[in-house]
Every structure is written in structure tokens, then in C-alpha cells.
Amino acid sequence: MSSPSKRREMDLMKLMMSDYKVEMVNDGMQEFFVEFRGPTESIYQGGVWKVRVELPDAYPYKSPSIGFVNKIYHPNVDEMSGSVCLDVINQTWSPMFDLVNVFEVFLPQLLLYPNPSDPLNGEAAALMMRDRPAYEQKVKEYCEKYAKPEDAGVTPEDKSSDEELSEDEDDSGDDAILGNPDP
């Protein structure tokens, strides 16, 4: 039983060391969020998503559950729940794969090569098959509207809070001198 938990730890550490931002949901290693960026030179480039990952007890023998938290327009992603219809993850998962494979290969491939014949988002699939330029425009609109770094809760938000913190430090220093004359 310790083998799957060691593998879970190892895969999670490998993901973190591959420069992915990982946010744990609780003390366990079964549920976490990962910052995922759209593949370069694709219509998803510039988009940043928060992806929820749940590892089943039987991981790595059973595939992880993957879902986008912020909205993405894609034929194989349910627009409301963010669930991913990904053949490799759902049907052909093997213990040889790890979490880095999910974020460096499987999800980028899904975005680069959508499969409109097996849709979770019927509207996106129909638009993609009927009017590719309109589909691509809608993908870009969703990226601009829902997939900015702050929508995924990442870097720029952290940067602005640091700036606010440094401004607050200057202000609080003055307040501390003026506000505490006598105990």
C-alpha cells in the first residue's frame, strides 16, 4: 500500500520541480491545483488556467481526474464543469505515465488537436466543424475574458499584493510611530 503513496509523492515533487505552480487543497496529496498555460503558437497561447487534479487512491494504476477551474472554450472540455474528455487520461492511462506527462503532453495535445467528433461541449464542436475562423475567434475571446493570469489566481495577483504590501509597510511604519505614544 505504501508504493502508490510514494509514487504519488514522487510524481507531485517531479511536477513541482518542473516549474509548475502547484497549490495543495489540504494536507493530503490527493487533491491540488496546477497552473497550466496554453501552448505557444496556438490559439490558446497567453491563456492561463487553474487545473484541478484529483488522484484516486489507486493512483498510478488508476488515472487522475482533471478539470479546468476557469472557463475554456474547447469541444472536449465541458464548459460548465471544466471536465476534460481526454482519451489518454480516461481510457488508456497506464502507470508508466505521470503528472508531468499530463501537463507537458496530454493537455497541450488536447488543446492543439481537438476532437469535435467526441464532444463534451457540443456548441464548440459544431462551431469548429462549421466555421473554423469563428471558432478560433471565440477561443481567443474566452482566453482574454476567462484565462488571464489573475483568473487562475497566479503571478500578477501575487506581484500586485507584494507591491501593496511594500506600500502598506511604509504607511504602517508611520502609523506605528504616530499611533503608539503611551501604553
C-alpha positions as CSV (number, residue, x, y, z in Angstrom):
1,M,0.0,0.0,0.0
2,S,2.9,2.4,0.6
3,S,4.1,2.0,-3.0
4,P,1.2,4.1,-4.5
5,S,1.6,6.8,-1.9
6,K,5.3,7.0,-2.5
7,R,4.6,7.2,-6.3
8,R,2.1,10.0,-5.6
9,E,4.7,12.0,-3.6
10,M,7.3,11.4,-6.2
11,D,5.1,12.5,-9.1
12,L,3.9,15.5,-7.2
13,M,7.5,16.6,-6.4
14,K,8.5,16.0,-10.1
15,L,5.6,18.2,-11.2
16,M,6.7,21.0,-8.8
17,M,10.3,20.7,-9.9
18,S,9.2,21.1,-13.5
19,D,8.3,24.7,-12.7
20,Y,4.6,24.1,-12.4
21,K,2.9,26.1,-9.7
22,V,1.0,23.6,-7.5
23,E,-1.4,24.6,-4.8
24,M,-2.5,21.8,-2.4
25,V,-6.1,21.7,-1.4
26,N,-5.5,20.2,2.0
27,D,-2.7,18.2,3.9
28,G,-3.2,15.1,1.8
29,M,-1.7,14.8,-1.7
30,Q,-4.9,13.6,-3.4
31,E,-6.3,17.0,-4.5
32,F,-4.4,20.0,-5.8
33,F,-4.5,22.8,-8.4
34,V,-1.9,23.3,-11.1
35,E,-1.3,26.5,-13.2
36,F,-1.4,25.5,-16.8
37,R,-0.5,27.8,-19.7
38,G,-1.8,27.5,-23.3
39,P,0.6,26.0,-25.8
40,T,2.8,28.6,-27.6
41,E,1.9,29.3,-31.2
42,S,-1.7,28.0,-30.7
43,I,-5.0,29.9,-30.4
44,Y,-4.7,29.2,-26.6
45,Q,-1.3,31.0,-26.3
46,G,-1.4,33.5,-23.5
47,G,-4.2,31.7,-21.6
48,V,-3.6,30.6,-18.1
49,W,-5.8,28.1,-16.4
50,K,-6.1,26.7,-12.9
51,V,-6.5,22.9,-13.4
52,R,-7.9,20.8,-10.6
53,V,-6.3,17.4,-10.2
54,E,-7.7,14.6,-8.0
55,L,-5.6,11.5,-7.6
56,P,-7.6,8.4,-6.8
57,D,-6.5,6.0,-4.0
58,A,-5.3,3.6,-6.7
59,Y,-3.1,6.2,-8.5
60,P,-0.9,5.5,-10.5
61,Y,-2.9,2.4,-11.5
62,K,-6.0,4.5,-12.0
63,S,-5.9,7.8,-13.9
64,P,-6.1,11.2,-12.2
65,S,-9.3,13.3,-12.6
66,I,-8.5,16.5,-14.4
67,G,-10.7,19.6,-14.8
68,F,-10.3,23.3,-15.8
69,V,-11.4,25.7,-13.0
70,N,-11.7,28.8,-15.1
71,K,-13.6,28.7,-18.4
72,I,-12.1,27.4,-21.6
73,Y,-13.8,27.1,-25.0
74,H,-13.0,23.7,-26.4
75,P,-15.0,20.8,-27.9
76,N,-13.6,18.2,-25.4
77,V,-14.0,20.3,-22.2
78,D,-17.4,20.7,-20.5
79,E,-17.9,24.4,-20.4
80,M,-19.8,24.3,-17.0
81,S,-17.9,21.7,-15.0
82,G,-14.5,22.0,-16.7
83,S,-14.3,18.2,-17.0
84,V,-11.8,17.0,-19.6
85,C,-12.7,14.4,-22.2
86,L,-9.3,13.0,-22.7
87,D,-8.9,9.5,-24.1
88,V,-5.4,9.0,-22.7
89,I,-6.4,10.0,-19.3
90,N,-9.8,8.4,-19.2
91,Q,-9.3,5.1,-21.1
92,T,-5.7,4.4,-22.0
93,W,-4.0,5.5,-18.8
94,S,-1.0,3.5,-17.7
95,P,1.1,3.6,-14.5
96,M,4.0,4.4,-16.9
97,F,2.5,7.9,-17.2
98,D,3.0,10.6,-14.6
99,L,1.6,14.0,-13.7
100,V,4.3,15.8,-15.8
101,N,3.0,13.9,-18.8
102,V,-0.5,15.2,-18.2
103,F,0.7,18.9,-18.2
104,E,3.5,18.7,-20.8
105,V,2.0,16.3,-23.3
106,F,-1.7,15.3,-22.8
107,L,-3.3,18.7,-22.1
108,P,-1.2,20.6,-24.7
109,Q,-2.1,17.9,-27.3
110,L,-5.8,18.2,-26.4
111,L,-5.7,21.9,-27.0
112,L,-3.7,21.7,-30.2
113,Y,-5.7,18.8,-31.7
114,P,-9.4,19.0,-30.5
115,N,-11.7,16.1,-31.4
116,P,-15.1,17.5,-32.4
117,S,-16.5,14.0,-33.1
118,D,-16.3,13.2,-29.3
119,P,-17.5,16.4,-27.7
120,L,-18.3,17.5,-24.2
121,N,-19.1,20.9,-25.5
122,G,-21.4,20.3,-28.5
123,E,-21.7,24.0,-29.4
124,A,-17.9,24.4,-29.6
125,A,-17.6,21.2,-31.7
126,A,-20.4,22.3,-34.1
127,L,-18.8,25.7,-34.5
128,M,-15.4,24.3,-35.1
129,M,-16.7,22.0,-37.8
130,R,-19.0,24.6,-39.4
131,D,-16.9,27.8,-39.2
132,R,-13.3,27.4,-38.1
133,P,-12.4,31.1,-38.1
134,A,-15.4,31.9,-35.8
135,Y,-14.5,29.0,-33.5
136,E,-10.9,30.3,-33.3
137,Q,-12.2,33.8,-32.5
138,K,-14.4,32.5,-29.7
139,V,-11.5,30.6,-28.2
140,K,-9.4,33.8,-28.2
141,E,-12.3,35.7,-26.6
142,Y,-12.6,33.1,-23.9
143,C,-8.8,33.3,-23.3
144,E,-9.0,37.1,-23.0
145,K,-12.1,37.0,-20.8
146,Y,-11.5,34.0,-18.5
147,A,-7.9,32.9,-18.8
148,K,-5.8,35.8,-17.7
149,P,-3.2,35.0,-15.0
150,E,-5.4,36.7,-12.3
151,D,-8.3,34.4,-13.3
152,A,-6.1,31.4,-12.5
153,G,-5.0,33.1,-9.3
154,V,-1.4,33.4,-10.3
155,T,1.6,35.7,-10.8
156,P,0.3,39.2,-11.5
157,E,-2.0,38.9,-8.5
158,D,1.0,37.9,-6.3
159,K,3.0,40.7,-7.7
160,S,0.4,43.4,-7.0
161,S,-0.1,42.1,-3.5
162,D,3.6,42.4,-2.9
163,E,3.5,46.0,-4.2
164,E,0.6,46.7,-1.9
165,L,2.4,45.1,0.9
166,S,5.5,47.3,0.4
167,E,3.3,50.4,0.3
168,D,1.5,49.2,3.4
169,E,4.8,48.7,5.2
170,D,5.8,52.3,4.5
171,D,2.4,53.5,5.7
172,S,2.3,51.2,8.7
173,G,5.7,52.4,9.8
174,D,4.5,55.9,10.0
175,D,1.3,54.9,11.8
176,A,3.3,52.8,14.3
177,I,5.4,55.9,15.2
178,L,2.4,58.2,15.4
179,G,-0.2,55.8,16.8
180,N,1.5,54.3,19.9
181,P,2.6,57.2,22.1
182,D,1.7,55.6,25.5
183,P,0.9,52.0,26.6
